[in-house]
Amino acid sequence: MMISQTGIPYTIRFLPLPLLISLMVLGGTVTLAIWLSARKIKKMDPITALRSGIQTHNFKRNHIPLEKTKAPLNFALALKTTLSGMKYNVTVCVTMLILSLAVVFSGLMLENVITDMTPFLNLIVGETADSCINVQVEAEDNFLREMNADIRVEKVYPYTSLNVSHVGGAELMATLCDDFSKTNNQNVVFDGRFPQYNNEITIAAKYAKENGFKIGKEIEITVNGKGKDT
């Protein structure tokens, strides 16, 4: 979902620590549930236990006959119980998978949208600022001069966006800035660096991967019918 919506590259890797934590949590939960259930055995009357055994008895095919199996008794009993309630086990498995997905997704959204949304915004939006002001071109120099002279302003830089066309490709949204070193989000370029010269451009990872672009490759960009190699 993140790749298709934002173009952020993501590679699935094996991480031992999260796997170990997941196994410990699952194992601990199962152990706790079994221990709490086993405590009730001491309070159960023998006649009630016998009645429960008779009620659960059925004449279905016995896949694991205990008198003939060569497997250990505990393993055979567990396997016999699993096979006898296959439909119930499948239903529980599907339900737990759906609940796990919902819980994990909710936890990620809580962390990235409510608790600390700065990393999420940096990935989705790109550049963020405390304030954005639309300024006409003829008033830009005076505006920057006044802002730089104001001690309350930490930094100010011109930042604009426009539509460009890649020759032989699609129409793209381009962001222009006189000095990208002043931008707040420096991590948005994860391979290479920000443009420093007029003939340089940085391309989104998804578009570069789809077209086979590598760092240093020249492409032609058209703006309002005027082309330029970058």
Disulfide bonds with the S-S distance in Angstrom:
none
